[in-house]
């Protein structure tokens, strides 16, 4: 069963909130720099920066990649969301090789 992209995005945003991760939607592109987004830690708080003009699929990938690094075993997630996080985790490990 596939979920609608907006529902996936909302579920990932809810998960970020539960994990205490702040999502910052901000224009990240200009003529000189093009950044897709990602996670960083600012004063002990994890933040995920994303450009609101990114396509929804890209925002989902950015969130999934960032949130897949957290332990979510004790948090109820829809099976489809858990699967997305597991896929992101595997892709990150493959990228590191």
C-alpha positions as CSV (number, residue, x, y, z in Angstrom):
1,X,0.0,0.0,0.0
2,X,1.4,3.4,-1.0
3,X,0.7,6.5,0.9
4,X,0.0,9.8,-0.7
5,X,3.2,11.9,-0.7
6,X,1.6,14.7,1.4
7,X,0.7,12.1,4.1
8,X,4.3,10.7,4.0
9,X,5.7,14.2,4.4
10,X,3.3,15.0,7.3
11,X,4.2,11.7,9.0
12,X,7.9,12.5,8.7
13,X,7.4,16.0,10.1
14,X,5.4,14.5,13.0
15,X,8.3,12.1,13.7
16,X,10.8,15.0,13.6
17,X,8.7,16.8,16.2
18,X,8.5,13.7,18.4
19,X,12.3,13.3,18.2
20,X,12.8,17.0,19.1
21,X,14.2,17.8,15.7
22,X,13.3,21.3,14.3
23,X,12.4,21.6,10.7
24,X,13.4,24.9,9.1
25,X,11.8,25.8,5.8
26,X,14.0,28.5,4.3
27,X,15.1,29.6,0.9
28,X,18.4,27.9,0.4
29,X,19.1,28.8,-3.2
30,X,20.4,32.0,-4.8
31,X,22.4,32.7,-8.0
32,X,25.7,31.7,-6.4
33,X,24.8,28.8,-4.1
34,X,22.4,25.8,-4.5
35,X,21.9,23.7,-1.4
36,X,19.3,20.9,-1.3
37,X,19.0,20.8,2.5
38,X,20.0,18.5,5.3
39,X,20.4,18.2,9.1
40,X,22.9,19.9,11.4
41,X,23.2,20.5,15.1
42,X,22.9,24.0,16.3
43,X,23.4,24.7,20.1
44,X,22.6,21.1,21.0
45,X,19.4,21.1,18.9
46,X,19.1,19.1,15.7
47,X,17.7,21.1,12.8
48,X,16.7,20.0,9.3
49,X,16.9,22.8,6.7
50,X,14.8,22.5,3.6
51,X,13.9,24.8,0.8
52,X,10.1,25.1,0.5
53,X,10.5,25.3,-3.3
54,X,12.0,21.7,-3.4
55,X,9.6,19.2,-4.9
56,X,7.7,17.1,-2.3
57,X,9.6,13.9,-3.2
58,X,12.9,15.7,-2.5
59,X,11.7,17.0,0.9
60,X,10.6,13.5,1.8
61,X,14.0,12.1,0.9
62,X,15.8,14.9,2.9
63,X,13.6,14.2,5.9
64,X,13.9,10.4,5.6
65,X,17.7,10.5,5.3
66,X,18.0,12.8,8.3
67,X,15.5,11.0,10.5
68,X,16.8,7.5,9.6
69,X,19.9,8.2,11.8
70,X,17.7,8.3,15.0
71,X,16.6,5.4,17.1
72,X,12.8,5.1,16.5
73,X,12.2,1.6,17.9
74,X,10.1,3.0,20.8
75,X,8.0,5.3,18.6
76,X,5.0,4.0,16.8
77,X,5.3,4.5,13.1
78,X,3.1,3.4,10.3
79,X,4.8,0.4,8.6
80,X,5.2,2.4,5.3
81,X,7.1,5.2,7.2
82,X,9.3,2.7,9.0
83,X,10.1,1.1,5.6
84,X,11.0,4.5,4.1
85,X,13.4,5.1,7.0
86,X,15.0,1.7,6.7
87,X,15.5,2.2,3.0
88,X,17.1,5.6,3.7
89,X,19.4,4.0,6.3
90,X,20.5,1.3,3.8
91,X,21.2,3.9,1.1
92,X,23.3,5.9,3.6
93,X,25.4,2.9,4.5
94,X,25.9,2.0,0.8
95,X,27.0,5.6,0.2
96,X,29.6,5.3,2.9
97,X,31.2,2.3,1.3
